[in-house]
Amino acid sequence: MELKTFTQMFSDKHGLNFTKLKYKYGNENLAEYIEILRDDFYHRIDLLDFAGNPVLLLPAKINLTSQKVIALMQSYEGDKYGIQAMEEEIIATLSIETIDTTRESVRRILNGAAPDSDNENKAYGIKRGLDFIVDISNKITEENLYKLYMLAAGDFLEENNRLIPGNKYRHDEVYVVGENLVHQGINYRQLPEYVQCLISFINTDDDLDQVVKSIIVHYYFAYLHPYFDGNGRMARLVQMWFLLQKGYTSSLFVPFSTYINENKNLYYHAFKMIADNYKLSGVLDITPFIVYFTDNVLDPLQYRQTAGTVLEQFKTMLTNGEVTEKEKDLFYFVLSAYGSKEFSSKQLEKDYQHAAYATVRSFLMKFQDRGLLASRKFSNRVKYRVREP
């Protein structure tokens, strides 16, 4: 293949879509293009496709915007998740699976009320899952994965979707169906081996960016599809679980599923593109899902959560010893729980749960004076938000 042709294909805006490359450049060029990627560009991951071949990714195609987000995922020393953020997470993750629920119901469940409907049971299940993964002593093992599934989904399924007693995974085949057949999960007999491979990958230190690795975990879990139902919920929970285990405890204040739900069609399109590419190439290249996630979840998250200049100013204050430990935790909480949204002092006190109202008020006044927060008056009320550039 001529270098010019390869360069055109690699830089093509549809460079990750082998179907479109085939129509534009022809079968012969596509075959040569894939061969060059195999030899010189792909990075092998310690995971296997259903045929036993290594899973691959293209580092050159991944814009590591996750690095911009790490600052918003600093270790948070509280012992619970952000109520508002997880309210959004539960509503969105159920919406992705076309399960209707109300904000009032989810709020009741998060505040300790008992569920009184099937959909509230599903919300309650996710809350139980969050309570399980927030305990850092619950390491990611096969047994704990089973516990998480039963807590988050398994206990609330209809009889025909339940696991057989003694089974940690489904006992039959499963298909993910859209307008056309999108994906068939791995043969159920292979699940114990492949899930153990995933757990080993999760618990092995490597040179992958940890946020990118969490995206790989999300994809691969959905790819295996270990259960008859609840796989999407579990994939998103396991991604968050991985991040928590790696020390990014403020991810409990970031509703990833909200950003996924806003572009749900692109979420499923990324899965389908990988499957379609595999049919043409025989290569399970998961780069399209990583690119989807960085472009549609991490980039918008980074943009909405804070202005870079504000974060830089905050880091300077930290370095100069101008911020107390409590103020640091409060600011990270504000960034993660509210992003660019407005909030009141009472709301912050209620959601944060680890500071007296006087401490919250003092924090708001100080950070407003220093230009990190902006305020707006509504009659006798004041609303705050992270200052925009």
C-alpha positions as CSV (number, residue, x, y, z in Angstrom):
1,M,0.0,0.0,0.0
2,E,1.2,3.5,-0.8
3,L,2.0,5.6,2.2
4,K,-0.3,8.4,0.9
5,T,-3.2,6.0,0.8
6,F,-2.6,4.7,4.3
7,T,-2.2,8.2,5.6
8,Q,-5.5,9.2,4.0
9,M,-7.3,6.2,5.5
10,F,-5.8,6.7,8.9
11,S,-6.7,10.4,9.0
12,D,-10.1,9.9,7.5
13,K,-12.9,11.2,9.7
14,H,-14.4,7.7,9.4
15,G,-11.0,6.1,10.0
16,L,-12.4,3.8,12.8
17,N,-15.3,2.6,10.7
18,F,-14.1,-0.2,8.5
19,T,-17.4,-0.4,6.6
20,K,-17.1,3.2,5.4
21,L,-13.4,2.8,4.6
22,K,-14.2,-0.3,2.5
23,Y,-16.8,1.6,0.4
24,K,-14.5,4.6,0.0
25,Y,-11.1,2.9,-0.6
26,G,-12.0,-0.6,-1.7
27,N,-11.6,-4.1,-0.2
28,E,-8.0,-4.5,-1.2
29,N,-6.9,-1.3,0.4
30,L,-8.9,-2.0,3.5
31,A,-7.2,-5.5,3.9
32,E,-3.8,-3.9,3.6
33,Y,-4.7,-1.1,5.9
34,I,-5.8,-3.6,8.6
35,E,-2.6,-5.6,8.2
36,I,-0.5,-2.5,8.7
37,L,-2.4,-1.6,11.8
38,R,-1.9,-5.2,13.1
39,D,1.8,-5.0,12.5
40,D,2.7,-1.5,13.6
41,F,-0.1,0.4,15.4
42,Y,-2.3,-1.8,17.5
43,H,-1.6,-2.2,21.2
44,R,-2.6,-5.6,22.7
45,I,-4.7,-5.7,25.9
46,D,-4.6,-8.7,28.2
47,L,-8.2,-9.7,27.3
48,L,-9.5,-12.1,24.7
49,D,-12.2,-12.0,22.1
50,F,-14.6,-15.0,21.8
51,A,-12.2,-16.7,19.4
52,G,-9.3,-16.5,21.9
53,N,-7.4,-13.7,20.2
54,P,-6.1,-10.6,22.0
55,V,-8.3,-7.5,22.2
56,L,-6.6,-4.5,20.6
57,L,-6.7,-0.7,20.6
58,L,-5.2,2.1,18.6
59,P,-3.4,4.5,21.1
60,A,-2.8,7.0,18.2
61,K,-6.6,7.4,17.9
62,I,-7.3,8.0,21.6
63,N,-7.3,11.6,22.7
64,L,-6.5,11.2,26.4
65,T,-9.0,13.9,27.6
66,S,-9.3,11.7,30.6
67,Q,-6.1,13.5,31.9
68,K,-8.2,16.7,32.0
69,V,-10.8,14.9,34.2
70,I,-8.4,13.3,36.7
71,A,-8.2,16.7,38.5
72,L,-12.0,16.4,39.0
73,M,-11.6,12.9,40.4
74,Q,-9.3,13.6,43.2
75,S,-9.5,11.4,46.2
76,Y,-12.5,12.5,48.3
77,E,-12.3,11.6,52.0
78,G,-16.0,11.4,52.7
79,D,-17.6,8.0,53.2
80,K,-20.6,8.3,50.9
81,Y,-21.6,9.3,47.4
82,G,-23.0,12.6,46.3
83,I,-26.8,12.3,46.7
84,Q,-27.6,14.6,43.8
85,A,-25.1,13.1,41.5
86,M,-26.2,9.5,42.3
87,E,-29.8,10.6,41.9
88,E,-28.9,11.6,38.4
89,E,-26.9,8.4,37.9
90,I,-29.8,6.2,38.9
91,I,-32.3,8.0,36.8
92,A,-30.0,8.0,33.7
93,T,-28.9,4.4,34.0
94,L,-32.5,3.2,34.2
95,S,-33.4,5.5,31.3
96,I,-30.7,4.0,29.1
97,E,-32.4,0.7,29.6
98,T,-35.9,2.3,28.9
99,I,-37.0,1.8,32.5
100,D,-39.2,4.7,33.6
101,T,-38.8,6.1,37.1
102,T,-39.4,9.4,38.7
103,R,-37.0,11.8,40.4
104,E,-39.2,11.8,43.5
105,S,-39.0,8.0,43.7
106,V,-35.3,7.9,43.4
107,R,-34.8,10.6,45.9
108,R,-37.0,8.7,48.4
109,I,-34.9,5.6,47.9
110,L,-31.6,7.4,48.3
111,N,-32.9,8.9,51.6
112,G,-33.7,5.4,53.0
113,A,-37.4,4.8,52.0
114,A,-38.5,1.3,51.2
115,P,-39.4,0.7,47.5
116,D,-43.1,0.1,46.7
117,S,-43.0,-0.7,42.9
118,D,-41.0,-2.8,40.5
119,N,-39.3,0.3,39.1
120,E,-38.5,1.5,42.6
121,N,-37.0,-1.9,43.3
122,K,-34.7,-1.4,40.4
123,A,-33.6,2.0,41.7
124,Y,-33.2,0.5,45.2
125,G,-31.0,-2.2,43.6
126,I,-28.7,0.4,42.2
127,K,-28.5,2.1,45.6
128,R,-27.6,-1.2,47.2
129,G,-24.9,-1.6,44.5
130,L,-23.5,1.9,45.2
131,D,-23.5,1.1,49.0
132,F,-21.5,-2.0,48.2
133,I,-18.8,-0.5,45.9
134,V,-18.3,2.6,48.1
135,D,-16.9,0.3,50.7
136,I,-13.3,0.1,49.5
137,S,-12.7,-3.1,51.4
138,N,-15.0,-4.8,48.9
139,K,-12.3,-5.7,46.3
140,I,-13.1,-6.8,42.8
141,T,-13.2,-10.6,42.9
142,E,-15.5,-13.1,41.3
143,E,-17.4,-13.7,44.5
144,N,-17.9,-9.9,45.1
145,L,-19.0,-9.5,41.5
146,Y,-21.7,-12.0,42.1
147,K,-22.7,-10.2,45.4
148,L,-22.8,-6.9,43.5
149,Y,-25.0,-8.3,40.8
150,M,-27.5,-9.9,43.3
151,L,-27.6,-6.6,45.2
152,A,-28.0,-4.3,42.2
153,A,-30.2,-6.4,39.9
154,G,-30.4,-10.1,40.5
155,D,-32.7,-10.1,43.4
156,F,-35.3,-8.0,41.5
157,L,-35.6,-9.9,38.2
158,E,-38.5,-11.9,36.8
159,E,-38.2,-15.7,37.3
160,N,-37.1,-16.4,33.7
161,N,-34.2,-13.9,34.0
162,R,-32.9,-15.1,37.3
163,L,-29.7,-17.0,37.9
164,I,-30.0,-20.7,38.7
165,P,-29.0,-21.3,42.4
166,G,-25.3,-22.0,42.5
167,N,-24.6,-20.2,39.2
168,K,-22.8,-16.9,39.2
169,Y,-23.7,-16.3,35.5
170,R,-26.4,-17.1,33.0
171,H,-27.1,-20.7,32.0
172,D,-28.1,-20.1,28.4
173,E,-27.3,-17.9,25.4
174,V,-28.3,-14.3,25.3
175,Y,-28.7,-11.8,22.5
176,V,-28.7,-8.0,22.5
177,V,-31.3,-7.0,19.9
178,G,-32.0,-3.6,18.3
179,E,-33.6,-3.2,14.9
180,N,-31.2,-5.9,13.8
181,L,-29.1,-8.4,15.9
182,V,-26.5,-6.2,17.5
183,H,-24.5,-8.6,19.7
184,Q,-24.5,-12.2,21.0
185,G,-22.9,-12.6,24.4
186,I,-20.2,-15.2,24.9
187,N,-21.2,-18.8,25.1
188,Y,-22.4,-19.3,28.7
189,R,-20.0,-22.3,29.3
190,Q,-17.0,-19.9,28.7
191,L,-18.2,-17.2,31.1
192,P,-16.3,-18.3,34.2
193,E,-13.0,-18.4,32.3
194,Y,-13.5,-15.0,30.6
195,V,-14.9,-13.2,33.6
196,Q,-11.9,-14.4,35.6
197,C,-9.7,-13.0,32.8
198,L,-11.4,-9.7,33.1
199,I,-11.0,-9.7,36.9
200,S,-7.3,-10.5,36.5
201,F,-7.0,-7.6,34.0
202,I,-8.7,-5.3,36.5
203,N,-6.4,-6.2,39.3
204,T,-3.1,-6.2,37.3
205,D,-1.0,-3.0,37.2
206,D,-0.1,-2.0,33.7
207,D,0.8,1.1,31.7
208,L,-2.7,1.9,30.6
209,D,-4.2,5.2,31.7
210,Q,-6.5,4.3,34.5
211,V,-9.5,6.2,33.3
212,V,-9.1,4.7,29.8
213,K,-8.8,1.3,31.5
214,S,-12.1,1.9,33.2
215,I,-13.7,2.5,29.8
216,I,-12.2,-0.8,28.6
217,V,-13.6,-2.6,31.6
218,H,-17.1,-1.1,30.9
219,Y,-17.0,-2.2,27.3
220,Y,-15.6,-5.7,27.9
221,F,-18.2,-6.5,30.6
222,A,-21.0,-5.5,28.2
223,Y,-19.3,-7.5,25.5
224,L,-19.3,-10.7,27.6
225,H,-22.9,-10.1,28.7
226,P,-22.7,-12.4,31.8
227,Y,-26.4,-12.2,32.7
228,F,-29.8,-12.4,31.1
229,D,-30.7,-8.9,32.3
230,G,-29.0,-6.0,34.1
231,N,-25.7,-6.1,32.1
232,G,-25.7,-2.4,31.2
233,R,-26.3,-1.4,34.8
234,M,-23.5,-3.7,35.9
235,A,-21.1,-2.5,33.3
236,R,-21.5,1.1,34.5
237,L,-21.3,0.1,38.1
238,V,-18.2,-2.0,37.6
239,Q,-16.5,0.9,35.8
240,M,-17.2,3.1,38.8
241,W,-16.1,0.3,41.1
242,F,-12.8,0.1,39.3
243,L,-12.2,3.8,39.6
244,L,-13.0,3.7,43.3
245,Q,-10.5,0.9,43.8
246,K,-7.9,3.0,42.1
247,G,-8.5,5.9,44.4
248,Y,-10.8,8.1,42.3
249,T,-13.4,8.3,45.1
250,S,-14.8,11.5,43.7
251,S,-16.2,9.5,40.8
252,L,-19.1,8.9,43.3
253,F,-20.0,12.5,42.6
254,V,-20.0,12.2,38.8
255,P,-23.1,10.9,37.1
256,F,-21.5,9.2,34.1
257,S,-24.7,7.7,32.9
258,T,-26.3,11.2,32.5
259,Y,-23.8,11.9,29.8
260,I,-24.3,8.5,28.2
261,N,-28.0,8.9,28.2
262,E,-27.8,12.3,26.4
263,N,-26.2,10.5,23.4
264,K,-27.6,7.0,23.9
265,N,-27.7,6.3,20.2
266,L,-24.0,7.0,19.9
267,Y,-23.4,4.7,22.9
268,Y,-25.0,1.7,21.1
269,H,-23.5,2.8,17.8
270,A,-20.0,2.4,19.2
271,F,-20.8,-1.2,20.3
272,K,-22.2,-2.0,16.9
273,M,-19.3,-0.4,15.0
274,I,-16.9,-2.6,16.9
275,A,-18.9,-5.7,16.0
276,D,-19.2,-4.7,12.4
277,N,-15.5,-4.0,12.2
278,Y,-14.8,-7.4,13.6
279,K,-16.8,-9.1,10.9
280,L,-14.6,-7.3,8.3
281,S,-11.2,-7.6,10.0
282,G,-11.3,-10.5,12.5
283,V,-9.9,-8.0,14.9
284,L,-11.7,-6.9,18.1
285,D,-10.5,-3.3,18.1
286,I,-12.3,-1.5,21.0
287,T,-11.0,2.0,20.1
288,P,-14.4,3.2,18.8
289,F,-15.9,2.8,22.3
290,I,-13.0,4.5,24.0
291,V,-13.3,7.4,21.5
292,Y,-17.0,7.5,22.0
293,F,-16.6,7.7,25.8
294,T,-13.9,10.4,25.8
295,D,-15.7,12.5,23.2
296,N,-19.2,12.2,24.6
297,V,-18.8,11.6,28.4
298,L,-15.3,12.9,29.5
299,D,-15.1,15.9,27.3
300,P,-18.6,17.3,28.2
301,L,-17.9,16.3,31.8
302,Q,-14.7,18.3,31.9
303,Y,-16.3,21.2,30.1
304,R,-19.3,21.4,32.4
305,Q,-17.6,20.6,35.6
306,T,-15.3,23.6,35.8
307,A,-13.3,26.2,33.9
308,G,-9.6,25.4,33.7
309,T,-8.6,28.8,35.1
310,V,-10.7,28.2,38.2
311,L,-9.1,24.9,38.8
312,E,-5.6,26.3,38.3
313,Q,-6.4,29.1,40.8
314,F,-7.6,26.5,43.3
315,K,-4.4,24.5,42.9
316,T,-2.4,27.7,43.5
317,M,-4.4,28.3,46.7
318,L,-3.7,24.7,47.8
319,T,0.0,25.1,47.2
320,N,0.1,28.3,49.1
321,G,-1.6,26.7,52.1
322,E,-4.7,29.0,51.7
323,V,-7.2,26.2,51.8
324,T,-8.2,24.0,54.7
325,E,-8.7,20.3,54.4
326,K,-12.5,20.8,54.8
327,E,-12.6,23.6,52.2
328,K,-10.6,21.4,49.8
329,D,-13.2,18.5,50.2
330,L,-16.1,21.0,49.9
331,F,-14.7,22.4,46.7
332,Y,-14.1,19.0,45.1
333,F,-17.6,18.1,46.1
334,V,-19.0,21.2,44.5
335,L,-17.1,20.5,41.3
336,S,-18.3,16.9,41.1
337,A,-21.8,17.1,42.4
338,Y,-23.0,20.3,40.8
339,G,-20.6,21.1,37.9
340,S,-21.9,24.2,36.3
341,K,-25.3,24.0,38.0
342,E,-26.4,26.4,40.7
343,F,-26.9,25.4,44.3
344,S,-27.8,27.0,47.6
345,S,-25.9,26.9,50.9
346,K,-28.7,24.7,52.4
347,Q,-28.5,22.3,49.5
348,L,-24.7,22.0,49.8
349,E,-25.0,21.4,53.6
350,K,-27.6,18.7,52.9
351,D,-25.8,16.9,50.1
352,Y,-22.3,17.1,51.5
353,Q,-23.4,15.9,55.0
354,H,-20.0,16.3,56.5
355,A,-19.9,20.0,57.6
356,A,-22.0,22.3,59.8
357,Y,-24.0,25.0,58.1
358,A,-21.6,27.7,59.5
359,T,-18.6,25.9,57.9
360,V,-20.5,25.8,54.6
361,R,-21.3,29.5,54.7
362,S,-17.7,30.4,55.5
363,F,-16.5,28.3,52.6
364,L,-18.9,29.9,50.2
365,M,-18.1,33.4,51.3
366,K,-14.3,32.8,51.1
367,F,-14.4,31.1,47.6
368,Q,-16.8,33.8,46.3
369,D,-14.4,36.5,47.5
370,R,-11.5,34.7,45.8
371,G,-13.4,34.5,42.5
372,L,-13.8,30.7,42.3
373,L,-17.6,30.9,42.9
374,A,-20.2,33.3,41.6
375,S,-23.5,34.1,43.2
376,R,-26.9,35.3,42.2
377,K,-29.7,36.6,44.4
378,F,-33.4,35.4,44.1
379,S,-35.5,37.5,46.4
380,N,-34.1,36.6,49.8
381,R,-32.2,33.5,48.5
382,V,-28.7,33.2,47.1
383,K,-27.6,30.7,44.5
384,Y,-23.9,29.8,43.9
385,R,-22.1,28.2,41.0
386,V,-18.5,27.6,39.8
387,R,-17.4,30.7,38.1
388,E,-17.1,30.5,34.3
389,P,-14.1,31.9,32.4
